Structure formats: structure tokens, C-alpha cells
């Protein structure tokens, strides 16, 4: 794994949704670093990626209420345990569960394992509520996928909060887990 500055030189073999993320970041003049890697579907792989990036990759959870009518994207530190009751109380939503793959694709155009804040690019109607654990905001950088789990990005947290999230037209709710 090699840390690269900015987008790949050749995007022809990349998925359109990944290229859309690079176009979006470039349009905002956001500086970012990128690493390509094997599919990041175990914590061991994520730990290796974190070391190369020099930034922690957030745990991104796509959640819904019991009726599957309200959806949430939760960003939290990867090493922090997730307890639904702690979050449910803060957002006044009982019985949270993981949303199915069909909802990830419908609202974020992402597949399981690729969930990322960048998926909000595809949530034009703001159907998904963005939740961010306060500890994520303490880090200088945030690591996330560009809507595909074979690449990871390193972005300044300040840019994420002040430029990217407003451009995504989502207002985050800060939670404490």
C-alpha cells in the first residue's frame, strides 16, 4: 500500500461512484491523500490501512428504526463499542438496527463494507440523518472510503466539518457514545 496525493492518475477502471467522490473533493479544493488496498472487510486490514494513512478510519454504521422508515449514518471511532441503547436515547429513536443492503444502495449508492460519509453525495433528498460521535471530531484527520472499500482517503477533520458536510447539505447531529 502506497499513500498517494489526491485522485488516481487513471480513473478509467474506477467505478463512477468513486470518481464522483474525487470530482466532488476536487471541486471544493479539498486536499486529501489516498491509498488503494485489498477489500477492507476485517479490522486487521483496517488497522494496516490506518497505519499507512496516518489517520483512523471511522466505523461507519448505516442504521434505521424498527419500521425502516428513518435512516441514520453514524460515524464513530473504530475502537469504540457500539451500544444501540446509548444512541437511541440521544436521538429519540427506539429499537435501532442495522439497515439492509437494499437501503444502503437506495439512499447512498453503496454496498455493505463501503459505507462512508461520502455516500451522502447520493442522498440528494437528505433522507439519511448524519450522526457523528464527538470523539471523531477530536482527531486531526478522518479516514473514509470513497464509496468503495478498496481505497481509503485521509482528509482533515476541519475540512470535513467546515466544507464537505455543508456541501453535502446534511447537518450533523453530534452524539456521545
C-alpha positions in Angstrom: 0.0 0.0 0.0 1.3 3.4 -1.0 0.0 6.7 0.2 -0.8 8.9 -2.8 -1.6 12.6 -3.0 -5.1 13.2 -4.5 -7.1 11.2 -7.1 -5.7 8.3 -9.1 -3.9 9.3 -12.3 -6.1 7.0 -14.4 -9.8 6.8 -13.4 -10.9 4.7 -16.4 -11.0 1.4 -14.4 -12.6 3.0 -11.4 -16.3 2.9 -10.6 -18.3 6.0 -11.4 -19.3 6.5 -7.8 -15.6 6.5 -6.7 -14.7 9.0 -9.4 -17.7 11.1 -8.3 -16.1 11.4 -4.8 -12.8 12.6 -6.3 -14.6 15.1 -8.5 -16.6 16.4 -5.5 -13.5 16.8 -3.3 -11.6 18.5 -6.2 -14.5 20.9 -6.8 -14.2 22.0 -3.1 -10.4 22.3 -3.4 -10.0 19.8 -0.6 -6.6 18.3 -0.1 -6.6 14.6 0.6 -4.4 11.6 0.5 -5.4 8.2 -0.8 -4.3 4.6 -0.5 -5.5 1.7 -2.7 -5.7 -1.7 -0.9 -7.4 -5.0 -0.7 -11.0 -5.1 0.3 -11.2 -3.6 3.8 -13.6 -6.1 5.4 -11.7 -7.1 8.6 -10.3 -5.0 11.4 -6.8 -6.3 10.7 -6.9 -4.9 7.2 -8.3 -1.6 8.5 -5.5 -1.4 11.1 -2.9 -1.7 8.3 -4.7 0.9 6.3 -4.8 3.3 9.3 -1.1 2.9 9.7 -0.4 3.8 6.0 -2.9 6.7 6.1 -1.7 8.1 9.4 -5.4 8.6 10.2 -8.0 6.4 11.9 -10.7 5.1 9.6 -14.1 5.7 11.1 -16.5 3.0 11.9 -19.5 3.9 9.6 -22.8 2.3 10.6 -25.9 2.6 8.5 -28.9 2.3 10.9 -32.6 2.5 10.8 -35.6 2.5 13.1 -37.7 -0.7 13.6 -40.2 0.4 10.9 -37.3 1.0 8.4 -38.7 4.5 7.7 -35.9 6.6 9.3 -32.3 6.1 8.4 -29.0 7.2 10.1 -25.4 7.2 9.1 -23.2 7.0 12.3 -19.5 7.9 12.2 -17.7 6.7 15.3 -14.1 5.7 16.3 -13.4 2.2 15.1 -12.2 1.0 18.5 -15.3 2.3 20.4 -18.0 -0.3 21.1 -21.5 0.5 19.7 -24.5 0.1 22.1 -27.8 0.9 20.4 -29.4 1.9 23.7 -26.9 4.7 24.2 -27.6 6.1 20.8 -31.3 5.5 20.8 -31.7 7.7 23.9 -29.8 10.6 22.4 -31.8 10.7 19.1 -35.2 9.7 20.5 -35.5 6.6 18.3 -36.2 3.3 19.9 -35.1 0.0 18.5 -32.4 0.9 16.2 -30.9 -1.8 14.0 -28.6 -2.1 11.0 -30.3 -1.1 7.8 -30.3 -3.7 5.0 -28.1 -3.6 1.9 -31.1 -2.6 -0.3 -31.4 0.7 1.7 -27.7 1.4 1.5 -27.9 1.1 -2.2 -31.2 3.1 -2.4 -30.1 6.1 -0.3 -26.3 6.1 -0.5 -25.5 4.1 -3.6 -23.1 2.0 -1.6 -22.8 -1.7 -0.8 -22.0 -3.3 2.6 -18.4 -2.8 3.5 -18.2 0.5 1.7 -20.3 2.7 3.9 -18.9 6.1 4.2 -19.8 9.7 4.7 -19.1 10.2 1.0 -22.2 8.2 0.3 -24.2 11.2 1.3 -23.3 12.7 -2.1 -26.1 10.4 -3.4 -28.6 11.4 -0.7 -30.0 14.4 -2.5 -33.3 14.4 -0.6 -31.5 14.2 2.8 -33.3 11.1 3.7 -30.4 10.0 5.9 -29.6 11.7 9.2 -25.8 12.2 9.8 -24.7 11.3 13.3 -21.1 11.9 14.4 -19.6 10.7 17.7 -17.9 13.7 19.4 -14.6 11.7 19.6 -14.3 11.6 15.8 -14.1 15.4 15.8 -11.1 15.4 18.2 -8.9 13.8 15.6 -6.8 16.0 13.2 -7.7 13.7 10.3 -10.6 11.4 9.3 -10.2 8.3 7.2 -13.1 7.2 5.0 -13.8 5.2 1.8 -14.6 7.0 -1.5 -17.8 4.8 -1.8 -15.7 1.7 -2.4 -13.8 -0.4 0.1 -10.7 -0.9 -1.9 -9.5 2.7 -1.4 -9.3 4.9 1.6 -8.9 8.7 2.0 -7.3 10.9 4.6 -9.0 14.2 5.0 -8.5 17.0 7.5 -11.4 16.8 10.0 -11.7 20.6 9.8 -12.3 20.3 6.1 -14.8 17.6 6.6 -16.8 19.6 9.2 -16.5 23.1 7.6 -16.5 22.3 3.8 -17.5 18.8 2.9 -20.5 18.3 5.2 -22.1 21.7 4.4 -21.6 20.9 0.7 -23.3 17.6 1.2 -26.3 19.6 2.6 -26.5 17.5 5.7 -26.5 18.9 9.2 -24.8 16.5 11.6 -26.1 15.6 15.0 -23.2 15.2 17.4 -23.6 12.3 19.8 -21.6 10.8 22.7 -21.2 7.0 22.7 
